[in-house]
Amino acid sequence: MRFVTITIDIVMACLAFYFSYRLRNTLPIPTALRLGPFIDYVPQMVIFVISLLGTFFFYRLYHVHRGGSRVDLLVRLLSATSITALVATALSFMVSRPDQDLTRGLVVYNWALSIILIAIGRAITGWVGNLLHRRQPERLLVVGTGDVAQMVLQKTQQVRLGYRVIGFVDGDSPATEIAGVPVLGGRSELGRIVREHQVEEVIIALTQATHDEMLDMISACEAERASVRIFPDLFQIIASELAISDLDGLPLLQVRNIALRGWKATAKRAMDVVGSSLALLLLSPLMMLIALVIRIESKGPTFYAQTRVGLDGKPFPCLKFRSMRVDAEAETGPVWATQDDPRRTRVGEFLRRTSLDELPQFINVLLGEMSLVGPRPERPVFVDQFRAVVPRYMERHKEKAGITGWAQVNGLRGDTSIVERTKYDLYYIENWSLFFDLKIIARTVLNLLRGDRNAY
């Protein structure tokens, strides 16, 4: 597969260079220019292709990244192709003849077309890879049977990842199968299970295992030549944001203040204002239609304002289209929505499944009560429950709540583990960047187009 990828990259790079040559001869941008015969530019094309292969190798674009994000791949292709264009231009100036034109237009056209065509080529190789994965999926074993292990199972059920979970391993659970997948034995039998079932990769999803237990499991897998990946525990996530400080010469470990300040807060707020304004402008016809359908189907208000906890633990009215009957919690009190919830209206069932009920939250963003991206807000009664049992839970509220978030695009919404959701929220806060926000927004759109099984 790597050879196929390299071959397609070479073909697409050559096509991009040739089309750029033809385009520069045709378009008078930036100025009208007539280039010499294409054969004179073949050495420059060869330099560009060699530079591209070298740059892509150092960017690890020819290494297997099973389960990687398409958005991440596109960004890496953009970065690597840009570096390639700079390197190839510099080398071409050094080796080209004095009477040969190396124009700005040709360089820019080649850069843009290379990104487009190579991305198309990677999409083709990805499609071919998916076909191969369907026929010969990699045999995967999951160590653990808890919420994390089941989340790993859910992720690996995506066909494009090319995995087939052949079973779980755990020594504490009495269950014989989980979600239709068998529990094959305990941790002490890990080596035998890997060998007998010809396991190619093992994911250790035991967040509470000791270091000695981890080392024993890793050794057992490596002895059977199975690759190992480990789901990080909460301490590892916290430790990533530790800094070294001192107290009059006494060394200390200090947890960094991760709240956004200064230009970062200004940049995020600017993106929120622009994004929410555009969304409300473009989606206003759809929102008016949804409001009309809600009023026609059932009596009651169109919007539903529910108190949620936001920045610094302060409550705010979170706006949604009403998707349940009036006084839905009169008998049950505050409860989470469940799949096939009988309190939903017919229109509300569709709105919740497609997440269209959350469109009014762009108003919350414009007012500064929420952000486009951030930890999803919870109701005060649930916050009081979670803060007592989930470590660092209240640190989620160091940033504004978001319409979407890192936990949500990774499948942690609805009735899923609040502990794992908190880990993802803290990771987002500790590693925030504008690009990270854009990546989450892009993945949110893709998830909505595919359909989110946890939206109900």
N, C-alpha and C positions, 0 to 999 in steps of 0.2 A: 504493500500500500504506500510505503514511503517513496518507492521508485515512481509509482504512478503520480503521486503528488508533485514530485520534483519535475517530472516530464511535463505535466500540465502547466506548472509555473513557468517553465522555459518557453513553452508554446505561447502562453498568454503574454509574457514579457516581449517576445518577438513581435507578436501581433500588435501590441500596444505601441511599440516603437515604429512599426511600419505605418499604422494608421495615423500616428502623430506626424510622421513625415508627409503623408498625403494631406492631412488636415492643414499643416503649416503652409503647404504649397497652394491650398485652395482659399483659406480665409485670410483676409488682409488685417489680421490682428496679431500683434499690436501695430504692424505696418505691412504693406504689401511687399512680398519677397518671393523670389524664385530660387529654389534650392537646386543644387546640382543633382546628377543622377544618384539613385538610391544606393548603387553599389559603392559609392564613395563613403556612405554612412554606415556600411556594414561593420567596420571596426568599432565604431561607437556603440552599435547595438550589442556586439559581443562583449564589450567592456561593461555595458549596463547589465547584461544577463549574468556575467560572472560576479559583478558587485552584488546583484540581487541574491544570488545563491549564497554567497558568503555572509551577507547581512542576515538573511533569513535563518541561516544555520546558527549564528550567534544569538538570535532572538528566539531560538528553540522552536521555530515554526515547522521543523521537520521531525519533532519529537511527538510521541503520542500523548495527547491531552484528553484522555477519556472523561467525558462529562463536563468539559469546559464550556463556558458561556460563549454563544455566538457573538455577543456584543464585545466581549473581551478579545475574541479572535479578530474581529474587524478593526478594533483599535490598534492591536499589535501589527496587523497588516498595514494600516495607515502609517504608523510610526516607522516600521521597517522599510517601507517603500520610500518614505521621505528621506530617510538616511541613505538609502540606495541612490536616489536621485542626486544628492549632494556629492557622494563619493564618486559616482560615475561621471558627473560633470567635471569634477576636479581632475580625474584621471584622463578624461577625453581632451581637456585643454592641454594636458602635458604631452599627449601623443599625437594630436591632430596636426595636419599641415597648416601653415600660416594662411594659405589661400582658401581654406575650407571653413564654411560657416557653421558655427555651433550656436544657434540662435536661442534667445530667451523663450520665444514661443514654442520651439521644438521641445525644450526642456520641460516647460510647464505642461504642454499637452501630453508629453510622455508620462510625466508624473501622475496626472489625473487619470489618463486612460489605463495606466498600469494598475492603479488601485481598483478601478472598476472591473477590469478584465480578470485580474488575479482573484478578486473576491468572487467573481462568477465561477472561476475555475475551482476555487475551494468549495463552493456550493455543490459543484458537480462531484468532486471527490467525496464530499460528505454524504451525498445521496448514494453514491456507489458503496461507501463504507457502511451505510445503514442496511443496504441490501445484503452485504456480506455478514453483518452482525446478526441479521435475522436468521440466516442459515447456520451460522456457527457462533453463537453467543459465548462470551467468556464465562467460565464457571466460577461463581462467586460464593464465598462462605462468610456469613455475618456472625461475629462473636458478640453475644448479648441477645436479650429478648425484651428489653424495656422499650420506652418511647423512642429513644434514639435509634435503636436497631430497627424498629418498625418504620421510622422516618427514612432510614437508609433503604429499606425494602421498597418503600413508595417511590423513592427517587430512581432506583435501579429498574423499575418497571417501565420506564421510558425506553422505547425501542432504540432510539438513536444512541443510547449509552452502550449498547452491545453487551449487557450482562444478563445472566440467568442465575438467580439466587437458588442454590441447590439445598440450602438449609441453614439453620441457626445452631449455634453452640452456646450452651450455658449450663452452669452447675447449680443454679439456685431456683430455677422455675420448674414447677411440676408439669407444665404444659407439654404436650407431645407435638403440637403444631401451632403456628401463629399465622393467621391470614392465609391458611392453606399451604404454608411452607413448613416442612417437618423440622422438629428440633432433634438433631442427630446425636446429641450426647453432651457431656460436660467438658469443662476446660481441660481437665487432665487427659482427655482423649483427643485433644486437638490435632496432634501429629498424625495419629492413626486415621482420623476422619479426613484430613487433607490428602493423605496418601490414597486411601481407598476410593475416594470420590473424585480423584484427579483434579483437585481444586487449583485454579490458576491464580486467584487473588483472594485475600482475606481482608475484611474490614473489621477492625476491633472497635465496637461501639459500647464499651463499658466505661462510663465516665467516672465510676467510683473505684476502679481497680487500682491496687497499689503498684509502685514501681517494680517490685520484684515479680508480681503477677504479670505485668506487661512484658518484662524481659523474658520470662519463661514462655509466654505465648509467641512472642516474636521469634525466639530461638526455635521453637517447634515448627513454625511456618517456614522459616528460612532453611531448616534442615530438609524440608520436603520441596524446596525450590519454589515456594509460592510467594508472590509479592505481598507486602503488607502495607495497609494504610490504617491510620488511627484517627478516630474522631476526637478533637481536643476537648478537654474538660474545662470547667469554669475557671480553675486556677490558671491554666495556660492562657486563657483569654485575658484575665486580669493582669497577669504578669507581663503581657505584651506592652502594657502602658505604665511600667514602673520606671522611675528615674533615680539616679544616684544623687544624693545630697549629703550634707554633713551638718553636725551640730558642734561647732567649735572644735573641728577635727575628728569628731565621732561619726563614722560612716553610717548612713541611714538609707533605707529604701523608701522612696516617696511615691505615692500614687499621684499621677499627674492630674491637673485640673483640665478636664476634657471638654468643658463647655465652650461653645463657640464665642469668640470675642473679636472686636476690632473689625478688620476688613472682611474676615470670613463671615461674620454675622451679617455685614452689609451686603456682601455678594449673594448670600443665600436668600436674604430678604428681597433683593432685587429680582432674583430668579423667580421667587414666589409671586411677586406682584405682576411681573410680565406674564408668567405662565398661567396664573389664575385669570388674569384679564383676558388673555387670548382664548382660554378654555370657555369662559362664560360667554364671550362674544360668539364663538363658533358653535357652541353647543346650545345656545339659547332657543333655537327652534325646536330641538329635540326635548329640552326641558319643558317648554310650553306644552308640547304634545303629551309628555308623561303626566304633567299636572292635570291636563284635561281628561285623560283616561282614568286617572285616580278618582277625580270628582264624579265621573260618570258611573264608575263601578260601585262605589260605596260612599255613604255619608260620612262626613268628618273632614278634618283639615287635610290639605294637600301635603304640607310639610310637617315633620316631626322633629322637635328640638329636644334632644336627650342630653342630660348633664354628664359631661365627661371630664376627666382630669388631664390637664395639659401642663404647660411650662411651669416649673417650680411648684408643682402639685396644686395649682389653682384650677378650680372648676370653670367650665365654659359651656355654652349651649352648642352642641354638635348638631348641625342641620342634616336632615336626610329626607328623602321622599317617604311618605308614610307607606309602609309595606305590610302592616298588620292591622287588624281590626281595632277600633277605638277601645281603650281600656283593656288592652291585651293582657296586662299584668295585674289586673284587679284581683284575680284569684290566686295566681302563682307567686306574685311578688317579683323582685328582680331576678331573672334567670337568663342564661345564655340561650340564644337561638339554636335550635337543633335541626338536623336534616328531617324533611317532611314535617316541619313545625305546623301544627293545626291552626295556629293563630294567624298565619299569613293569609292575605287575600289572594285572589287568582292573579291579579296584576302584580301584587307584591312578590309572589313566588318567582315570577320572571325577572322582576327588578333586582331581587337579591341574588339570583343565580348569575346574572350578568353584571352585577355591581353597579347598575345604573341608579340604584337608590342613593348612592353616595355622591352623585354629581353636585348637589347643593353645598357640599363641603368646600367647593371652590370659593364660595362666599366667605366661609370661615378663614380661608387662606388669605383672601384679599383684605379682610379686616384685621389680619395679624394674629388671629387666635390659633391658627394651625399653619402647617407648612405643606408643600407638595409632597415632601419625603420626610419621614421621621417615624418614631415608634407609634403604633396605633394606640389611640387613647382608650382607656377603660373607664367604666363607671365607678364612682366613689366607693360603692359597697364592695366591688371586686378588688379595688386597689387596697382597701383595708385588709382584705383576706390575704392577698398575695404578698404584701409587704412583710407579713409576719412569718412567711414560710420560704420565700424566694430570696436568696442572697443578692444584695445590691439592686433589688427591684426598683427602688425609688430613684436610682440614678438614671433610669429611663426618662425621668421628667426634668433632666437638665437641659433638654432641648424640646422644641415645640413638637406636639403630636403631628403626624403626617397622614395624608390621604392614603398613601402607600408606604411601604417600608421594606427593609432588607429581609425581615422575617417573613413578610407576606409573599414576596416573590420567590421565596424558597419553600413555599407550601405550608407555612405555619400560620394559618388563619382558621377561624372557626373553632371547633372543639379539638384543639391540639395542645400539646404540652406548653404550659406557661413558662416553665423553667427553660426549655429550649428557645422559646420566643424571646425571653429576656437576654439570653446569650447573644442571639443575633442582633438585638437592639443595641446592646452594649458594644458589640463589635462595630456596628455602624457609627455610633457616636464617637468611638475612639479612633476611627479611621476615616472620618468624614472628608470629602472633597467634592468639588462641583462635578467632577467627572463621575464620582460614585453616585451622586444624585441622578445624573443623566442616565447612567447605566441602569439604575433601579427603575426609572420611568420607562425606559425602553423595554425592560423585561416585563414590567407590568402590562404594557400594551400587548406584548406577545402572549402573555398568559391569558389576557382577556379574549384575544382572538382565538386561542386554542380552547378556552373554556376551563374554568377553575373548579375542580371537583370539591374543594372545601368552601365554596361560596354558597351559603344557604341561609 
